[in-house]
Amino acid sequence: MRSSRRPSYTKIVATVGPACGRLEQLVELIQAGVDVFRINTAHGDREEHDARVRLIREASRRADQLVGILVDLAGPKIRLGELPGDRFQCEPGDRVRLVRGQRPAGPGELTTTYPALLDELEVGNRVVLADGTVSLVVEQLEPDAATCRVVQGGVLRSRQGVNLPGVKLSVPALGERDRQTAAWAASADIDFIGLSFVRTAEEVRQLQALIEGQGSEAQVVAKIEKPEAVENLDQIVQAADAIMVARGDLGVEIDIAEVPVVQKRIITACSRYRKPVIVATQMLDSMQHSRIPTRAEATDVANAILDGADACMLSGETAIGRYPREAVEMMHRIAVATETLRYRAQREMPPDSVPAELNEITEATTCAAGRLAEYLHARTMVVASASGRTALTASKNRRFVSIIGVSDSETTLRRMCLYWGVIPLPGAPVEDREQLLGYVIEQGRAAGYLGPGDRLILLAGTGLSTTRHNAILVHEIE
């Protein structure tokens, strides 16, 4: 348990990069509030990724606090090829040509990393470049070239991203490179693997099968960043273990004006199906260069939390920004301030709205335990959970009582690092209720968190033939 300050219920995911690549910096970020570190495999090589995993695990030991690791697969990201002089100016009304090959043959020509692009484009398609700053429309197609008119001008640089809103691409979400990376992540005991540019639930299941084939318990985080993913939202949420609202590419693939509403739709679906959801991209973007965020950014983080996000993610802010620790501290401050509103996110679910794949007994008992904890002003709920599923159910009920998650599996405990309001506590004797309560109280007293008169709610099973959580125990510390 953290003793220096009250942890936020909302979890913080931070991307590792050059700005926080040293052991001491990672320890600082954990102490500032990071719960899960993200490794973006679109950058760096396997040796670098291995080194970062080792550093994160060592930082976790140094800070004496469990943290999770999310490995983000690169996905089928289409990029521009090399540009002469590494720069190309596009002016509105200009014509440019997308051509096959690795190098442009003449001025005004662009190449891409996707060989099948010219076979899948149609006249009238939009081509969006450089994170939406440059926009083209296809006017004419030839066997080896597409002539496009510049609608929105700007400067292009080599290797910048290419998005094709509305174009049905044949490229798989899980290519060979990502399969190799996922196999490595599974063997490295990674907690979460992010699937980029997912479009269907079947793609999620393919990655899950690969992970299971490696004997790993890593969970799949499906990144919603394509229009097809929005269309198939419910099926993807049901199939995945967690969801990321990846607003960067999503805001290019769909009308940027629709992103806030789609974000709310995604969070609502995750609440309905009891899946953790991360809101990502440009949350405190100005803090890459400034010690404080804009008012709009602070409000964006707060609104994501009010919508029901389990976690908020920092990308460039911690990976390459000048103030990684300050960015984490600011996100923590915003979360704590927002959580004082004691909002309710899908807390009063009618029985007929419980998803069929969830256990009704566990759902009902967990809901009742949360209500009892609030009614008795309990200091904390203790949830013993082998897989972490019940801890997640308690989390999604959004009771403003901290949840101590205990398990005999460290993998399960690290998984809880992503769950809203859940504090994983290692070393607890989960098989014996009396010993379990004694351990939690001892640790709580040592951290200055528990004292005489505090009440605890223990949610557990009776040990009968079912493994459902069906028992609630109330304890008052003498």
Phi and psi in degrees as a GROMACS rama.xvg file:
@    title "Ramachandran Plot"
@    xaxis  label "Phi"
@    yaxis  label "Psi"
@TYPE xy
-72.3599  135.361  ARG-2
-110.797  -15.0268  SER-3
-76.6909  -23.8678  SER-4
-164.615  166.411  ARG-5
-76.1882  121.147  ARG-6
-67.5677  149.054  PRO-7
-73.0157  150.526  SER-8
-67.6226  -38.1448  TYR-9
-74.2652  132.316  THR-10
-85.7245  154.526  LYS-11
-116.774  124.472  ILE-12
-105.647  129.744  VAL-13
-125.37  134.907  ALA-14
-83.654  132.511  THR-15
-87.0204  137.923  VAL-16
-162.419  -168.123  GLY-17
-56.976  -29.7665  PRO-18
-73.6909  -15.8526  ALA-19
-139.803  37.507  CYS-20
-85.0882  -7.56977  GLY-21
-94.2724  154.48  ARG-22
-56.7963  -45.254  LEU-23
-62.4235  -35.8798  GLU-24
-68.4099  -39.5783  GLN-25
-65.3838  -40.3421  LEU-26
-60.7239  -43.2014  VAL-27
-58.3318  -43.586  GLU-28
-66.5791  -38.581  LEU-29
-61.9853  -45.2518  ILE-30
-65.2478  -27.9057  GLN-31
-78.8111  -18.0145  ALA-32
136.627  3.50661  GLY-33
-70.1213  134.136  VAL-34
-108.032  -31.6139  ASP-35
-138.154  133.347  VAL-36
-100.463  138.935  PHE-37
-107.662  132.629  ARG-38
-110.868  116.383  ILE-39
-90.7282  107.059  ASN-40
-79.3688  1.88671  THR-41
-70.0102  -15.7707  ALA-42
-123.87  142.212  HIS-43
85.9991  175.393  GLY-44
-116.696  178.386  ASP-45
-59.3816  -40.8233  ARG-46
-60.8183  -41.8216  GLU-47
-67.0485  -39.9466  GLU-48
-65.6907  -41.4917  HIS-49
-59.1919  -44.6811  ASP-50
-62.1816  -38.2245  ALA-51
-69.834  -36.8025  ARG-52
-61.0616  -45.148  VAL-53
-62.2172  -41.8287  ARG-54
-64.3286  -41.5116  LEU-55
-63.6877  -44.5458  ILE-56
-63.0342  -39.9739  ARG-57
-67.9874  -39.4704  GLU-58
-62.3541  -38.4769  ALA-59
-60.3233  -43.041  SER-60
-66.1072  -42.985  ARG-61
-62.9554  -39.9168  ARG-62
-81.2335  -9.26979  ALA-63
56.0526  45.9837  ASP-64
-150.096  132.741  GLN-65
-69.5466  138.973  LEU-66
-135.18  150.769  VAL-67
-92.7624  164.742  GLY-68
-126.183  128.542  ILE-69
-110.316  118.042  LEU-70
-98.3043  119.621  VAL-71
-96.6111  115.612  ASP-72
-69.2559  145.698  LEU-73
-65.6232  -37.261  ALA-74
75.0264  176.571  GLY-75
-82.0338  56.4284  PRO-76
-71.9639  123.608  LYS-77
-88.5339  133.834  ILE-78
-130.495  156.98  ARG-79
-66.6165  152.806  LEU-80
-78.7497  -166.798  GLY-81
-73.5485  138.316  GLU-82
-106.674  139.929  LEU-83
-57.5173  125.135  PRO-84
73.6324  5.45626  GLY-85
62.2938  19.509  ASP-86
-154.863  138.898  ARG-87
-145.922  124.747  PHE-88
-93.2492  124.267  GLN-89
-106.662  129.205  CYS-90
-111.715  141.917  GLU-91
-52.8012  132.365  PRO-92
94.1968  -17.6771  GLY-93
-64.2061  156.925  ASP-94
-108.156  133.197  ARG-95
-127.643  158.625  VAL-96
-120.341  128.02  ARG-97
-88.956  122.061  LEU-98
-125.103  157.934  VAL-99
-72.6236  161.553  ARG-100
104.511  178.278  GLY-101
-98.3116  -18.6571  GLN-102
-133.874  138.037  ARG-103
-67.745  142.649  PRO-104
-86.351  -20.6255  ALA-105
-155.604  179.92  GLY-106
-65.1559  147.293  PRO-107
77.3159  12.8218  GLY-108
-110.945  143.316  GLU-109
-128.189  141.689  LEU-110
-113.489  163.718  THR-111
-133.81  170.155  THR-112
-86.8172  2.38269  THR-113
-110.454  100.937  TYR-114
-59.9517  -30.4451  PRO-115
-86.2981  5.19241  ALA-116
-54.9351  -48.3478  LEU-117
-68.1677  -21.75  LEU-118
-80.2294  -18.2162  ASP-119
-111.038  -8.125  GLU-120
-79.0965  152.921  LEU-121
-130.775  156.449  GLU-122
-59.5783  133.277  VAL-123
98.8968  -14.2284  GLY-124
-65.8629  147.343  ASN-125
-92.2316  142.601  ARG-126
-123.599  117.136  VAL-127
-111.112  129.545  VAL-128
-120.24  155.837  LEU-129
55.1398  54.7713  ALA-130
57.7579  33.4225  ASP-131
89.8635  1.57738  GLY-132
-79.0452  -22.3171  THR-133
-126.598  134.535  VAL-134
-130.777  135.177  SER-135
-123.028  161.686  LEU-136
-131.214  134.805  VAL-137
-74.5005  125.904  VAL-138
-109.289  -30.0818  GLU-139
-150.956  139.897  GLN-140
-117.681  137.516  LEU-141
-127.355  168.659  GLU-142
-55.3222  -36.1658  PRO-143
-122.851  16.6697  ASP-144
-160.398  154.62  ALA-145
-129.264  122.006  ALA-146
-87.9965  128.73  THR-147
-126.812  146.748  CYS-148
-100.037  136.112  ARG-149
-77.3682  118.799  VAL-150
-93.1022  -43.2491  VAL-151
-126.029  118.052  GLN-152
-85.1769  170.604  GLY-153
163.384  -174.689  GLY-154
-99.1628  129.825  VAL-155
-104.501  148.144  LEU-156
-129.978  160.912  ARG-157
-57.0048  142.947  SER-158
69.5268  12.4786  ARG-159
-74.0724  159.171  GLN-160
-72.8984  150.705  GLY-161
-122.353  124.881  VAL-162
-117.585  146.343  ASN-163
-128.452  76.8808  LEU-164
-57.6432  127.787  PRO-165
84.3672  -6.67094  GLY-166
-89.4083  126.499  VAL-167
-84.1703  103.643  LYS-168
-90.5987  147.211  LEU-169
-88.3391  -12.2915  SER-170
-62.0051  132.746  VAL-171
-73.5453  151.173  PRO-172
-66.8446  -29.2356  ALA-173
-117.213  88.396  LEU-174
-81.8796  -179.538  GLY-175
-63.2159  -41.3505  GLU-176
-61.6848  -43.0083  ARG-177
-68.4758  -33.0375  ASP-178
-62.0885  -42.8336  ARG-179
-65.8342  -39.9002  GLN-180
-66.3329  -41.3221  THR-181
-64.2292  -39.6455  ALA-182
-63.2844  -41.1185  ALA-183
-62.2618  -46.3506  TRP-184
-60.3141  -40.9706  ALA-185
-62.8911  -41.0892  ALA-186
-72.7784  -20.8954  SER-187
-90.7744  9.91116  ALA-188
62.1343  39.2501  ASP-189
-74.8428  148.095  ILE-190
-86.1534  -39.9467  ASP-191
-135.905  140.583  PHE-192
-123.381  121.596  ILE-193
-88.286  127.125  GLY-194
-99.4375  112.384  LEU-195
-83.7594  147.543  SER-196
55.9628  35.4399  PHE-197
-64.6372  144.784  VAL-198
-124.139  -28.1135  ARG-199
-137.624  161.169  THR-200
-65.2875  -30.2993  ALA-201
-62.1743  -36.0572  GLU-202
-64.3942  -36.8307  GLU-203
-63.3542  -45.1498  VAL-204
-65.4721  -32.8156  ARG-205
-62.1811  -43.7598  GLN-206
-67.3695  -40.2858  LEU-207
-60.6626  -40.5848  GLN-208
-64.4163  -40.0175  ALA-209
-62.2363  -44.9902  LEU-210
-63.1107  -46.5922  ILE-211
-62.106  -35.9191  GLU-212
-63.6896  -22.4853  GLY-213
-89.2343  1.65916  GLN-214
72.6949  25.6258  GLY-215
-103.791  153.901  SER-216
-104.51  13.604  GLU-217
-57.6939  143.441  ALA-218
-101.318  149.995  GLN-219
-94.3381  124.748  VAL-220
-101.726  110.352  VAL-221
-84.5644  124.659  ALA-222
-92.9637  119.921  LYS-223
-89.5516  105.907  ILE-224
-148.089  10.6345  GLU-225
-125.713  149.021  LYS-226
-58.0653  -36.1407  PRO-227
-62.6602  -34.4778  GLU-228
-66.9916  -37.2965  ALA-229
-65.9007  -40.2949  VAL-230
-63.8953  -35.2433  GLU-231
-103.829  29.7309  ASN-232
-56.8303  -52.0531  LEU-233
-60.1849  -43.7755  ASP-234
-64.7566  -39.3278  GLN-235
-67.9079  -43.0622  ILE-236
-61.8985  -41.7611  VAL-237
-64.3664  -37.0395  GLN-238
-78.1228  -36.0762  ALA-239
-79.2971  163.773  ALA-240
-88.9243  -27.1065  ASP-241
-157.226  165.881  ALA-242
-129.645  145.091  ILE-243
-120.241  128.508  MET-244
-84.213  93.8357  VAL-245
-88.4613  85.2318  ALA-246
-72.9553  -13.7428  ARG-247
-63.2887  -67.1902  GLY-248
-71.6365  -31.3529  ASP-249
-58.2611  -40.725  LEU-250
-71.7907  -10.7713  GLY-251
-97.9864  -36.2812  VAL-252
-74.2042  -29.4252  GLU-253
-120.919  169.227  ILE-254
-57.8986  125.178  ASP-255
-58.5872  -26.6753  ILE-256
-67.2087  -21.6102  ALA-257
-88.346  -12.2527  GLU-258
-57.8303  -45.8029  VAL-259
-59.0881  -39.7214  PRO-260
-70.1227  -41.139  VAL-261
-63.789  -39.5133  VAL-262
-56.6772  -45.072  GLN-263
-64.1009  -39.3033  LYS-264
-60.7543  -43.841  ARG-265
-64.8037  -45.8018  ILE-266
-63.3449  -40.3156  ILE-267
-62.8638  -42.0104  THR-268
-63.5853  -40.2312  ALA-269
-66.4727  -35.9779  CYS-270
-65.8097  -41.0207  SER-271
-64.1958  -38.7746  ARG-272
-99.2178  9.23676  TYR-273
58.5236  50.2942  ARG-274
-120.289  138.044  LYS-275
-64.6311  146.574  PRO-276
-134.665  131.783  VAL-277
-107.02  131.615  ILE-278
-101.167  127.74  VAL-279
-134.323  161.595  ALA-280
90.5514  118.219  THR-281
58.1917  32.4068  GLN-282
-69.0445  -42.6178  MET-283
-130.771  46.6157  LEU-284
-56.0697  -37.4541  ASP-285
-66.1997  -16.7093  SER-286
-76.6568  0.585641  MET-287
-63.4729  -27.9614  GLN-288
-127.125  -5.36548  HIS-289
-130.904  148.096  SER-290
-75.1303  -16.5417  ARG-291
-129.465  149.691  ILE-292
-83.638  172.334  PRO-293
-74.5451  161.536  THR-294
-62.608  -36.2211  ARG-295
-64.7798  -39.2383  ALA-296
-65.9926  -43.1065  GLU-297
-60.6577  -39.8666  ALA-298
-68.1404  -36.5517  THR-299
-60.6262  -46.7019  ASP-300
-61.2329  -46.7466  VAL-301
-61.1531  -41.8669  ALA-302
-67.3036  -35.7635  ASN-303
-61.6919  -40.2391  ALA-304
-67.8586  -43.4056  ILE-305
-63.9823  -31.4937  LEU-306
-68.5046  -23.5428  ASP-307
116.747  17.0234  GLY-308
-63.049  138.895  ALA-309
-80.8303  -30.6107  ASP-310
-148.25  151.45  ALA-311
-118.261  144.818  CYS-312
-116.238  140.278  MET-313
-105.419  133.316  LEU-314
-110.787  -96.4743  SER-315
-61.1724  -24.9568  GLY-316
-56.506  -40.5775  GLU-317
-102.102  -25.2147  THR-318
-75.3322  -44.3214  ALA-319
-132.345  -0.221151  ILE-320
-74.9699  166.847  GLY-321
-81.3202  -18.5351  ARG-322
-132.341  62.0999  TYR-323
-62.1297  -44.4446  PRO-324
-65.578  -42.2477  ARG-325
-63.4944  -35.0105  GLU-326
-64.8831  -43.0055  ALA-327
-64.4037  -45.1167  VAL-328
-60.9097  -39.469  GLU-329
-67.1052  -42.9615  MET-330
-62.101  -39.9129  MET-331
-62.3862  -43.3102  HIS-332
-62.8742  -42.7632  ARG-333
-63.919  -42.4075  ILE-334
-61.9077  -47.689  ALA-335
-62.4319  -42.16  VAL-336
-64.7734  -40.3142  ALA-337
-68.0363  -40.0093  THR-338
-68.2474  -13.905  GLU-339
-67.0231  -16.3939  THR-340
-71.3899  -15.0826  LEU-341
50.4279  53.5897  ARG-342
-71.311  165.194  TYR-343
-121.366  123.516  ARG-344
-116.519  102.427  ALA-345
56.797  41.4547  GLN-346
-84.2831  -30.1714  ARG-347
-105.411  70.2413  GLU-348
-79.3887  124.479  MET-349
-64.414  149.384  PRO-350
-53.6466  -36.2186  PRO-351
-76.3053  -3.28709  ASP-352
-99.1303  -1.20634  SER-353
-68.9164  122.964  VAL-354
-54.3165  143.233  PRO-355
-60.393  -31.2796  ALA-356
-77.7216  -8.81985  GLU-357
-90.8089  152.523  LEU-358
-82.6595  119.493  ASN-359
-64.548  -35.2777  GLU-360
-65.7613  -47.1773  ILE-361
-61.5858  -43.6917  THR-362
-58.8411  -48.8153  GLU-363
-66.7071  -43.6077  ALA-364
-66.6066  -40.5063  THR-365
-64.3219  -43.5265  THR-366
-61.3762  -43.8825  CYS-367
-65.4035  -39.1099  ALA-368
-63.3127  -39.2208  ALA-369
-65.6038  -43.0812  GLY-370
-63.1832  -42.1238  ARG-371
-63.7932  -40.1652  LEU-372
-61.7169  -42.049  ALA-373
-69.8864  -40.5158  GLU-374
-62.4734  -40.1671  TYR-375
-90.0241  3.20211  LEU-376
53.4136  43.4088  HIS-377
-64.1655  147.939  ALA-378
-72.9656  -36.0272  ARG-379
-160.115  158.173  THR-380
-105.226  137.7  MET-381
-109.947  121.527  VAL-382
-119.205  114.559  VAL-383
-88.593  122.292  ALA-384
-145.561  118.82  SER-385
-68.1418  -44.5202  ALA-386
-99.7206  -15.1917  SER-387
93.184  -5.38714  GLY-388
-63.0015  -42.1238  ARG-389
-71.4944  -35.662  THR-390
-61.3518  -38.0433  ALA-391
-67.533  -40.1376  LEU-392
-61.1003  -43.7308  THR-393
-62.0953  -40.0433  ALA-394
-60.8495  -45.6431  SER-395
-72.3947  -12.5657  LYS-396
-76.1018  -13.6509  ASN-397
54.8299  48.988  ARG-398
-87.2208  135.965  ARG-399
-85.7654  57.6187  PHE-400
-130.602  127.943  VAL-401
-62.0225  147.456  SER-402
-114.419  120.631  ILE-403
-92.6138  115.93  ILE-404
-96.3529  126.684  GLY-405
-124.207  147.841  VAL-406
-162.764  155.664  SER-407
-88.2872  7.08485  ASP-408
-114.947  120.988  SER-409
-67.4809  -31.6887  GLU-410
-59.4906  -44.6873  THR-411
-63.2591  -40.665  THR-412
-64.3562  -41.5694  LEU-413
-65.747  -34.2307  ARG-414
-61.1277  -36.1963  ARG-415
-65.787  -15.9294  MET-416
-61.1753  -19.3083  CYS-417
-93.7174  -9.34975  LEU-418
-88.1328  127.499  TYR-419
-54.0685  125.874  TRP-420
76.6848  -0.0747967  GLY-421
-99.4849  128.171  VAL-422
-108.629  109.636  ILE-423
-71.9451  134.249  PRO-424
-121.984  107.014  LEU-425
-77.6811  160.712  PRO-426
83.1966  3.31892  GLY-427
-77.8461  139.278  ALA-428
-79.3926  92.8485  PRO-429
-75.974  -18.3293  VAL-430
-78.1819  -25.029  GLU-431
-116.172  117.473  ASP-432
-61.5493  -43.2921  ARG-433
-63.8892  -44.9601  GLU-434
-65.8076  -37.256  GLN-435
-61.3838  -49.4372  LEU-436
-61.0187  -42.0948  LEU-437
-60.6698  -39.5041  GLY-438
-67.5766  -45.0275  TYR-439
-61.4047  -43.0985  VAL-440
-65.3743  -42.3786  ILE-441
-60.6579  -46.0527  GLU-442
-66.2854  -38.9034  GLN-443
-65.7688  -39.7348  GLY-444
-63.8274  -44.3094  ARG-445
-61.7831  -32.8278  ALA-446
-86.7975  -1.09306  ALA-447
73.6705  19.4146  GLY-448
-97.2003  -29.9989  TYR-449
-122.592  148.618  LEU-450
-155.3  179.337  GLY-451
-55.4235  137.273  PRO-452
90.4802  -15.9426  GLY-453
-69.0425  143.859  ASP-454
-109.535  143.33  ARG-455
-123.771  144.078  LEU-456
-112.343  124.118  ILE-457
-105.908  124.504  LEU-458
-108.078  119.389  LEU-459
-150.895  -176.934  ALA-460
-106.466  161.577  GLY-461
-84.9026  -8.17158  THR-462
83.3906  13.0111  GLY-463
-75.8976  -170.386  LEU-464
-62.5742  -28.804  SER-465
-84.7433  159.892  THR-466
-103.806  14.3788  THR-467
-70.1893  149.926  ARG-468
-80.7329  110.632  HIS-469
-134.235  16.6455  ASN-470
-134.364  136.618  ALA-471
-121.147  128.263  ILE-472
-122.235  132.561  LEU-473
-106.827  129.786  VAL-474
-131.871  136.026  HIS-475
-113.001  127.482  GLU-476
-73.8248  130.955  ILE-477
